Amino acid sequence: MGVVTAIYTNLTNKSKENLRYSAATRIATQIVENIQSKCYDELIHRCSGAGTNGNLSEVEFSKDGPHRTVNGGKIFDVKVPVGYSAKVELSNAKDLDIVRNVTVTVKYKILGFERNVTLYTVKQKELLEQTNKPDLTMIKDYATNGSKYYSIKKVDANYIVTTTSDPDWYNYDSAKIPALVVKSETAKNIGDVFAQSDLTSLPVYVWVPRYARKNTSELTFLYGTSSYEIQFGTMSNGKLIGYYISGSGTNTGFNMPVAASYYGNTFTETDGKTGVWYCLNQTGLNDGTTTTIYNQLKTSWGNVVNNIPF
């Protein structure tokens, strides 16, 4: 009986330990995933050192470094049950504060001993273009006919097949040169030429990146599928200039600047679109929303869109 009892006890304890370990791993994994889903600035603000928020039963801020812990509350929107504690730690900022090492540690006790699960990740600041990059997979039949689509750019009076990584493919800044792709049943190579007359019988698509109203008279491009404005200027302690998203706040609250509003019948807050492809010469391939999105972009740009063959 003694042997059987010992075996049963060991199996029970091992089972309990496995359950506790699995739970700690799930908590740590979810914290890492939620950190990666948030913008860089929010991570920095929410882990900005010592402080209080009037609810220390949920959140404790450590006084000895840029990290925070929680026991029996939430951290990065992840519930940490009583009996577990979680801590998020950041590495110190370098000269250009654009990347941090992140350590997530979840601790628990089993049979009087403390155990922990530690995961590591790297969080990088969002260094962006002025707009969301063209996403060819959003063309309706791209999944089955992707090899028939070619990115093209205007060179003199012709359109040249180029790569999607070509910096001259598009420029949504002052040049107002949007990204174009053409669907051709005839195989093409990089550098092949389409005369403008060749394109009249082929579907030609233009990428319209996500946008909204900045104010009553200006358009602003948005990050991903969000309402966050893509900004241009100085970041990282005034030492780096580029396109980025940025918010403000403290370790108890964080806010992101959002667009003033969406234009009627264009993008919406929850549509999940980074942009749309509008077919320039076969309008029957467009739905009403896509048409409105394209026409509003042209209107907001002063009806001047360069590089378009029609």
C-alpha positions as CSV (number, residue, x, y, z in Angstrom):
1,M,0.0,0.0,0.0
2,G,2.9,2.3,0.8
3,V,4.4,1.8,-2.6
4,V,1.1,2.3,-4.4
5,T,0.3,5.5,-2.3
6,A,3.8,6.9,-3.2
7,I,3.3,6.2,-6.9
8,Y,-0.2,7.7,-6.8
9,T,1.1,10.8,-5.0
10,N,4.0,11.3,-7.4
11,L,1.7,11.0,-10.4
12,T,-0.8,13.4,-8.9
13,N,1.9,16.0,-8.1
14,K,3.4,15.6,-11.6
15,S,0.0,16.1,-13.1
16,K,-0.5,19.3,-11.0
17,E,2.9,20.6,-12.0
18,N,2.2,20.0,-15.7
19,L,-1.1,21.8,-15.4
20,R,0.5,24.8,-13.6
21,Y,3.4,24.9,-16.1
22,S,1.0,24.8,-19.1
23,A,-1.1,27.6,-17.6
24,A,2.0,29.7,-17.0
25,T,3.2,29.1,-20.6
26,R,-0.2,30.2,-22.0
27,I,-0.1,33.4,-19.9
28,A,3.4,34.3,-21.0
29,T,2.7,33.4,-24.7
30,Q,-0.5,35.6,-24.7
31,I,1.4,38.5,-23.1
32,V,4.1,38.3,-25.8
33,E,1.4,38.2,-28.6
34,N,-0.4,41.2,-27.1
35,I,2.8,43.2,-26.9
36,Q,3.6,42.5,-30.5
37,S,0.0,43.5,-31.5
38,K,0.5,47.0,-29.9
39,C,2.6,49.8,-31.2
40,Y,6.1,50.4,-30.0
41,D,5.3,53.7,-28.2
42,E,2.6,52.0,-26.2
43,L,5.0,49.4,-24.9
44,I,7.5,52.1,-23.9
45,H,4.8,54.2,-22.1
46,R,3.2,51.3,-20.3
47,C,6.6,50.1,-19.0
48,S,7.9,53.5,-18.2
49,G,9.2,52.8,-14.7
50,A,7.8,53.5,-11.2
51,G,4.4,54.9,-10.6
52,T,1.0,54.2,-9.2
53,N,-2.5,54.0,-10.7
54,G,-4.7,53.9,-7.6
55,N,-5.3,50.2,-8.0
56,L,-2.3,48.4,-6.8
57,S,-4.2,45.1,-6.3
58,E,-4.1,44.8,-10.1
59,V,-0.9,46.5,-11.1
60,E,2.4,47.1,-9.4
61,F,5.1,49.3,-10.9
62,S,8.6,48.4,-9.9
63,K,10.8,51.1,-8.6
64,D,14.1,49.6,-9.8
65,G,13.9,49.7,-13.6
66,P,11.7,50.0,-16.7
67,H,9.4,47.1,-16.1
68,R,6.2,46.3,-14.4
69,T,4.7,43.3,-12.6
70,V,1.2,42.0,-11.9
71,N,-0.2,39.4,-9.6
72,G,-3.9,38.5,-9.7
73,G,-4.8,41.2,-12.2
74,K,-4.2,42.1,-15.9
75,I,-1.0,43.0,-17.8
76,F,-1.1,44.0,-21.4
77,D,-4.8,42.9,-21.4
78,V,-4.0,39.4,-20.2
79,K,-5.6,38.1,-17.1
80,V,-3.1,36.8,-14.6
81,P,-4.9,34.5,-12.1
82,V,-4.2,34.6,-8.4
83,G,-1.4,32.2,-7.7
84,Y,0.6,33.4,-10.7
85,S,2.7,36.6,-11.2
86,A,3.8,38.1,-14.5
87,K,6.6,40.6,-15.2
88,V,7.5,42.4,-18.4
89,E,11.0,43.8,-18.6
90,L,12.6,46.0,-21.3
91,S,16.2,46.5,-22.2
92,N,17.6,50.0,-22.0
93,A,17.2,52.3,-24.9
94,K,20.1,52.8,-27.3
95,D,21.1,56.0,-29.0
96,L,18.2,55.5,-31.4
97,D,15.3,54.2,-29.5
98,I,13.8,52.0,-32.2
99,V,14.2,48.5,-30.8
100,R,14.0,46.9,-27.3
101,N,14.5,43.4,-26.1
102,V,11.5,42.2,-24.1
103,T,11.5,39.6,-21.3
104,V,8.2,38.1,-20.1
105,T,8.4,36.0,-16.9
106,V,5.5,34.2,-15.3
107,K,6.1,32.7,-11.8
108,Y,4.0,30.2,-9.8
109,K,4.5,27.9,-6.8
110,I,4.1,24.2,-6.8
111,L,4.7,21.9,-3.7
112,G,6.3,24.8,-1.9
113,F,8.8,25.5,-4.7
114,E,8.8,28.6,-7.0
115,R,8.9,27.8,-10.7
116,N,8.9,30.2,-13.7
117,V,8.4,30.3,-17.4
118,T,10.4,33.0,-19.3
119,L,9.9,34.0,-22.9
120,Y,11.9,36.5,-25.0
121,T,10.9,38.7,-27.9
122,V,12.1,41.8,-29.7
123,K,9.9,44.8,-30.3
124,Q,10.8,47.2,-33.1
125,K,9.5,50.6,-33.8
126,E,7.2,50.8,-36.8
127,L,9.4,52.4,-39.5
128,L,6.9,53.0,-42.3
129,E,6.3,54.3,-45.8
130,Q,3.9,57.2,-46.3
131,T,1.2,54.6,-47.0
132,N,0.4,50.9,-46.6
133,K,2.4,48.9,-49.1
134,P,0.4,47.5,-52.1
135,D,-1.0,44.1,-51.3
136,L,-1.4,42.1,-54.5
137,T,-3.2,39.3,-52.6
138,M,-6.2,41.6,-52.3
139,I,-6.9,41.4,-56.0
140,K,-9.9,39.1,-56.3
141,D,-8.4,36.3,-58.4
142,Y,-4.7,36.7,-57.4
143,A,-4.7,33.5,-55.4
144,T,-5.3,31.5,-58.6
145,N,-3.8,33.8,-61.3
146,G,-1.0,35.6,-59.4
147,S,1.6,34.7,-62.0
148,K,-0.4,36.7,-64.6
149,Y,-0.1,40.0,-62.7
150,Y,2.8,42.4,-63.3
151,S,3.8,45.5,-61.6
152,I,4.5,48.3,-64.1
153,K,6.0,51.8,-64.0
154,K,6.0,54.6,-66.5
155,V,9.2,55.3,-68.4
156,D,8.8,58.0,-71.1
157,A,5.7,57.1,-73.1
158,N,5.8,53.4,-72.2
159,Y,5.1,51.2,-69.1
160,I,7.9,48.8,-68.0
161,V,7.5,45.6,-66.1
162,T,9.3,46.0,-62.8
163,T,9.6,44.4,-59.4
164,T,7.4,45.1,-56.4
165,S,10.6,46.1,-54.5
166,D,11.5,48.8,-57.1
167,P,11.6,52.2,-55.3
168,D,10.4,53.8,-58.5
169,W,7.3,51.6,-58.8
170,Y,5.2,54.1,-56.8
171,N,5.4,57.3,-54.8
172,Y,2.4,58.6,-53.0
173,D,4.2,61.7,-51.7
174,S,4.4,64.9,-53.7
175,A,5.0,63.0,-57.0
176,K,1.6,61.3,-56.6
177,I,2.6,58.2,-58.6
178,P,0.4,55.3,-57.5
179,A,1.3,51.6,-57.8
180,L,0.0,50.0,-61.0
181,V,-0.3,46.3,-61.9
182,V,-1.5,44.8,-65.2
183,K,-3.0,41.3,-65.8
184,S,-1.6,39.7,-68.9
185,E,-2.2,36.2,-70.3
186,T,1.2,36.5,-72.1
187,A,4.1,35.8,-69.9
188,K,6.4,38.8,-69.2
189,N,9.9,39.4,-67.8
190,I,11.3,42.3,-65.9
191,G,12.1,45.1,-68.3
192,D,9.5,44.1,-70.9
193,V,7.5,47.0,-72.3
194,F,3.8,47.7,-72.6
195,A,2.9,50.5,-74.9
196,Q,0.1,52.7,-73.6
197,S,-2.1,51.3,-76.4
198,D,-1.3,47.7,-75.3
199,L,-3.0,48.4,-71.9
200,T,-6.4,49.4,-73.2
201,S,-7.4,45.8,-73.6
202,L,-5.8,44.5,-70.4
203,P,-7.1,44.9,-66.9
204,V,-4.9,47.6,-65.2
205,Y,-5.3,48.1,-61.4
206,V,-4.2,51.0,-59.2
207,W,-3.5,50.6,-55.5
208,V,-5.5,53.0,-53.2
209,P,-4.0,52.8,-49.7
210,R,-6.1,53.2,-46.6
211,Y,-6.9,56.9,-45.9
212,A,-9.4,59.1,-44.0
213,R,-9.9,62.8,-43.2
214,K,-7.1,64.6,-41.3
215,N,-9.3,67.6,-41.0
216,T,-12.1,69.3,-43.1
217,S,-9.8,69.8,-46.1
218,E,-6.9,67.3,-45.9
219,L,-6.6,63.6,-46.4
220,T,-4.3,61.5,-44.3
221,F,-3.1,57.9,-44.9
222,L,-3.6,55.3,-42.1
223,Y,-1.5,52.5,-40.6
224,G,-2.5,49.0,-41.4
225,T,-6.3,48.5,-40.9
226,S,-6.4,51.0,-38.1
227,S,-7.5,54.7,-37.8
228,Y,-4.0,55.7,-36.7
229,E,-2.4,58.4,-38.8
230,I,0.9,57.7,-40.5
231,Q,3.0,60.7,-39.5
232,F,6.2,62.2,-40.9
233,G,8.8,63.9,-38.8
234,T,11.5,63.5,-36.1
235,M,11.3,60.5,-33.8
236,S,13.7,58.6,-31.5
237,N,14.8,61.5,-29.3
238,G,15.0,63.9,-32.3
239,K,17.7,61.8,-34.1
240,L,15.7,60.0,-36.7
241,I,13.4,61.4,-39.4
242,G,10.9,59.3,-41.2
243,Y,7.3,58.0,-41.4
244,Y,6.0,56.5,-38.2
245,I,3.0,56.1,-35.8
246,S,3.3,57.6,-32.4
247,G,1.2,58.0,-29.3
248,S,1.5,59.7,-25.9
249,G,0.6,59.0,-22.4
250,T,1.9,57.5,-19.1
251,N,2.3,54.1,-17.6
252,T,-1.3,54.2,-16.6
253,G,-2.8,55.3,-19.9
254,F,-2.0,55.6,-23.6
255,N,-3.6,57.4,-26.5
256,M,-2.9,57.2,-30.3
257,P,-3.8,60.1,-32.6
258,V,-6.6,59.0,-35.0
259,A,-8.0,60.4,-38.1
260,A,-10.8,63.0,-37.7
261,S,-13.3,60.9,-39.7
262,Y,-13.7,58.7,-42.7
263,Y,-15.1,60.0,-46.0
264,G,-18.6,58.8,-46.7
265,N,-18.9,55.4,-48.4
266,T,-15.2,54.8,-48.4
267,F,-13.1,53.0,-45.7
268,T,-14.7,52.4,-42.3
269,E,-13.3,51.8,-38.9
270,T,-13.9,48.1,-38.8
271,D,-13.6,47.1,-42.5
272,G,-10.2,45.5,-42.0
273,K,-8.8,46.9,-45.3
274,T,-5.2,48.1,-45.8
275,G,-6.3,49.5,-49.1
276,V,-8.2,48.5,-52.3
277,W,-7.3,47.8,-55.9
278,Y,-9.3,49.8,-58.5
279,C,-9.5,48.6,-62.1
280,L,-8.9,51.6,-64.3
281,N,-10.2,50.4,-67.6
282,Q,-12.7,47.6,-66.8
283,T,-14.9,49.4,-64.3
284,G,-17.3,46.4,-64.2
285,L,-14.6,44.7,-62.0
286,N,-15.1,47.3,-59.3
287,D,-17.9,47.5,-56.7
288,G,-19.4,50.8,-55.7
289,T,-17.3,51.3,-52.5
290,T,-14.1,50.7,-54.4
291,T,-15.1,53.2,-57.1
292,T,-15.9,55.8,-54.4
293,I,-12.6,55.2,-52.6
294,Y,-10.7,55.8,-55.9
295,N,-12.7,58.8,-56.9
296,Q,-12.3,60.4,-53.5
297,L,-8.6,60.0,-53.6
298,K,-8.4,61.7,-57.0
299,T,-10.6,64.6,-55.6
300,S,-8.5,65.0,-52.5
301,W,-5.4,65.1,-54.6
302,G,-6.7,67.9,-56.7
303,N,-7.8,65.6,-59.5
304,V,-4.2,65.1,-60.4
305,V,-2.9,61.5,-60.4
306,N,0.3,61.0,-62.4
307,N,1.5,57.9,-64.1
308,I,-2.1,56.6,-64.9
309,P,-2.5,55.6,-68.5
310,F,-6.1,56.5,-68.9
